[in-house]
Amino acid sequence: MTVSECYRKFGGDYEGTLDRLATESLVRKYLLRLLDDPCYGELVKNFNAHADREAFQAVHTLKGLSLNLGLTKLTSSSSALTEALRHGRQKGAEELFEKVTEDYNEICGAIRELGE
């Protein structure tokens, strides 16, 4: 699978990311690093522990990472969850967390295929 095909698989913004990072090899490198990045794991741990400030920080980091990598769905879902946690857990945060998890898993699945 090519990097472009990977982006098509999860509906990301390959062209925009390529413009930001300049080369396909850098896009690939940073996509593969997402698999080892701790921010999603921190989000899960802190969200489940009702440590909302820490969950907010983790999802805010995930939002920035996904924005820079053109992970459109994850940017959208993590942005919504960021706002739901900004001043403590707001109504609907659980559903938004589930959407972030769904988007994250879809993207990571495609990235794993890219790495094979």
SVG drawing of the C-alpha trace seen along z (x, -y; Angstrom):
<svg xmlns="http://www.w3.org/2000/svg" viewBox="-25 -26 36 33">
<polyline fill="none" stroke="black" stroke-width="0.4" points="0.0,0.0 1.3,-3.5 1.0,-6.4 -1.6,-8.0 -3.7,-4.8 -3.5,-4.7 -4.9,-8.3 -7.7,-7.3 -8.5,-4.3 -9.2,-6.5 -10.4,-9.6 -7.4,-11.8 -5.9,-14.9 -2.8,-13.5 -2.2,-16.5 -2.3,-19.0 -0.1,-16.8 2.4,-16.4 2.4,-20.2 3.2,-20.6 5.8,-17.9 7.4,-18.2 8.1,-14.6 6.2,-11.3 8.9,-9.7 8.3,-12.2 4.6,-11.7 5.1,-8.0 7.6,-8.3 5.2,-10.5 2.2,-8.3 4.0,-5.3 5.1,-7.1 1.4,-7.7 1.2,-4.0 3.7,-4.5 2.5,-8.0 1.3,-7.9 -1.4,-10.6 -4.3,-8.2 -3.4,-5.8 -3.2,-8.8 -6.6,-9.9 -8.1,-6.4 -6.6,-6.1 -7.5,-9.5 -11.0,-9.6 -11.9,-6.3 -10.5,-7.5 -12.6,-10.7 -9.4,-12.7 -10.9,-15.3 -8.1,-17.9 -5.6,-15.2 -8.0,-13.7 -8.4,-17.2 -4.7,-17.7 -4.3,-14.3 -7.1,-14.8 -5.9,-18.3 -2.5,-16.9 -4.1,-14.2 -6.1,-16.9 -3.0,-18.8 -1.2,-15.7 -4.1,-14.6 -4.5,-18.1 -0.8,-18.2 -1.0,-14.8 -4.2,-15.5 -6.2,-12.8 -9.5,-14.6 -12.0,-12.3 -9.8,-12.2 -9.2,-15.9 -13.0,-16.4 -13.8,-13.9 -10.9,-14.9 -11.8,-18.6 -15.4,-17.9 -14.2,-15.9 -11.7,-18.6 -14.5,-21.1 -16.6,-18.7 -13.8,-18.4 -12.5,-22.0 -14.3,-23.1 -14.8,-19.6 -16.8,-16.8 -19.9,-18.0 -23.0,-16.2 -22.2,-13.9 -18.5,-13.4 -18.9,-9.6 -20.3,-9.4 -17.6,-11.8 -14.9,-9.6 -16.3,-6.6 -16.2,-8.4 -12.5,-9.4 -11.8,-5.7 -13.5,-4.5 -11.7,-7.0 -8.3,-6.3 -8.7,-2.6 -9.7,-2.9 -6.7,-5.1 -4.2,-2.9 -5.5,0.1 -4.7,-1.5 -1.3,-2.7 -0.5,0.8 -1.2,2.1 1.1,-0.7 3.9,0.6 3.6,4.2"/>
</svg>
